Amino acid sequence: MEKQVRMMEDYGFSEREFNGEKFAARGFLLTDGIDTFYGEMVGDNARREQSQTYDPSLLHTVQGYWKNVERQTQDGRKYWTNNFIISKFR
């Protein structure tokens, strides 16, 4: 999917360890003027773009895909989240 968006917030780069493996991410709050959504660069893409600055006053082109993840609460109830994974941000 490709969209023209405005960046409302840049949450910056973070690296965290989970089960002995390092995960890198950089998150953004984005809007296309109708919908507002959270998008995230992950892995090497996030590492490569960690110091890149984006002007929030400009329209940017974002390419990515939606990933549906099933989760479970501590009491056993299932729920799903939709994550937008960014592959290109210009």
PyMOL commands that set and color helices and strands:
alter all, ss='L'
color gray80, all
select helices_A, chain A and resi 43-48
alter helices_A, ss='H'
color red, helices_A
select strands_A, chain A and resi 2-18+21-31+36-42+59-72+78-89
alter strands_A, ss='S'
color yellow, strands_A
deselect
rebuild
show_as cartoon
